[in-house]
Amino acid sequence: MQNLEFKRTAKKLAQAFNSGKVINPISTKFTKNSKIANAFRVECESLIKSPVIGFKAGGTGIAMLKKLGEKEPFYASIFKKNLLQSGGSVKINKYTLGIELEVFFQIKKSLFKSKAKVTEKNISKFASHMGPCIEVVGYRQKKKGLKYLGDLSSDFGANVKFLIGKKQKFKKIQFSNLATTIYNKKSGQIANGNTKAVYDSPIKSLVWLLNKIKKDGVILSKDFLVFTGSTVGVVPIQKIGLFKGEIKSLGSVQAVIKN
C-alpha cells in the first residue's frame, strides 16, 4: 500500500510530530489493519530527524488485545526529543489520552551482535539498568478514544513524552507482581495498579520486544531504552499539576502536567 496517498499522509503526520501540531484524523485505511498500520508507522518514523533512543511496547494489556482481536502488542521507536528526566514539564491538549506508569530497561547494544534468542533466563546478559517511567500519551490528530490497535501504532505509538526516574542496576526481582500507584496530590486523583497488567510481566514484554526488533532487522549503535507498557492503564488527566508515580522496588518518578 505504498502509494502516493500513503506517503503524503505519513509526511503530514510526521510534520505534525515535529512541530507539535494537531491535524485532522487520518483515514482508517491506515489504522484498521495492524500490518498496514505498522508499515505506516515505519514510514512516518523514517521522516523524523531526531535520534532514536529506544522503543516502547504498546497494547500490552492482554484483555485489551483480546477485545481488539489482536494476537500481540506493537512497538514504536522513541526519539530523543520525546525523552525527559523526572520532574520535567509536559504541555497537553484536549487530544491527550492520559498518563501511564511503566517500567523501563536500559539494553546493551551488544544485543544486535548476538544470534541467540532473548529469553527470561538470559535477559541479564542484555539488560544493564532499570527504573520507573511516566508516559504521557496522545494523538497528533483531532481524535479521541481507541477503535483499533492501529490507531495507536500508526500515530508514533501515541506517545507524547517519556519521563524517566533514577536508574538502578538491573537485577531479577518479582516483576510479575509489583504494586504501582500514580497520583496528583493537589487534586487527590490516584490510580493503583500492578506490573502483572503488563503482558503478565514487564520482563515478558521486554523479551517480546527485543526479539521482535531483532527479527525486523533493527540495529542501533548505542545502548538504548525499552518502555514496557502501562501498569495502571491509561489514566485520564483530571487536573494539571504534579503527578508522582511509584513502583515497588524500583522507586518513583514525577511529571509536571501543563495546559
ABEGO torsion letter per residue (X at the ends): XBBAAAAAAAAAAAAAAAAGBBBBBBBAAAAABAAAAAAAAAAAAAABABBBAEBBBBGABAAAAAAAGBABBBBBBBBAAABBBBGBBBBBBAABAEBBBBBBBBBBAAAAABABBBBAAAAAAABABBEBBBBBBEBABBBBEBABAAAAAABGGGBABBBBBBBBBBBBBBAABBBBBBBBAAAGBBBBBBAAABGGBAAAAAAAAAAAAAAAGBBBABBBBBBAEBAAEBBBBABBEBBBBBBBGAEBBBBBBBX
